Amino acid sequence: MIYTPMPWKNFKIGSYWLRQTPISKIYAEHKEASSLYEYNDVSTPMKVLDLLGQVPWRINKKVLDV
């Protein structure tokens, strides 16, 4: 990992620094589904994703050799 991911700010912005990455795939025409994120508390899943993003990656050299 070159740098740690950006913390999640809302369900549309987080993870990658150079482009916006939504938490889940919600298409623009599904306004009902996207409105559910606004009315519900999604702070806990965002905290979990932030913690997972801070875990350093390591290459398994044995598997890489195969």
C-alpha positions in Angstrom: 0.0 0.0 0.0 1.5 3.3 -1.0 -0.7 5.4 1.2 -3.7 4.8 3.4 -7.1 5.2 1.9 -9.3 8.3 2.4 -11.7 7.9 5.3 -15.4 7.5 4.3 -17.3 10.8 4.5 -20.6 9.6 3.2 -21.9 6.6 1.2 -20.5 8.1 -2.0 -17.1 9.5 -1.0 -14.3 7.4 0.4 -11.5 5.0 -0.1 -9.7 6.1 -3.3 -8.1 9.6 -3.4 -8.3 10.2 -7.1 -11.9 9.1 -7.8 -15.1 8.8 -5.9 -16.0 5.2 -4.9 -19.5 4.4 -3.6 -20.0 1.9 -0.8 -22.4 -0.1 -2.9 -23.5 -0.1 -6.5 -26.6 2.1 -6.7 -27.5 3.5 -10.0 -28.7 7.0 -10.4 -32.2 6.0 -11.5 -32.7 4.2 -8.1 -33.6 7.2 -6.1 -35.4 5.1 -3.5 -32.3 3.1 -2.7 -30.1 6.1 -2.5 -32.5 7.9 -0.2 -32.3 5.0 2.3 -28.7 5.9 2.9 -29.6 9.4 3.8 -32.2 8.3 6.4 -30.3 5.5 8.0 -27.1 5.5 10.1 -24.3 4.0 8.1 -21.5 5.3 10.3 -20.7 1.8 11.7 -20.1 0.2 8.3 -18.0 3.2 7.3 -15.9 2.9 10.4 -15.3 -0.8 9.6 -14.3 0.0 6.1 -11.9 2.6 7.4 -10.3 0.0 9.8 -10.0 -2.5 6.9 -8.4 0.1 4.7 -5.7 0.6 7.3 -4.6 -3.0 7.3 -1.2 -3.2 5.5 -1.0 -5.7 2.6 1.6 -8.3 2.2 2.5 -10.4 -0.8 2.5 -14.2 -0.2 5.7 -15.0 -2.1 5.0 -18.8 -2.1 1.7 -18.2 -3.9 3.3 -15.6 -6.2 5.9 -18.1 -7.3 3.2 -20.6 -8.2 
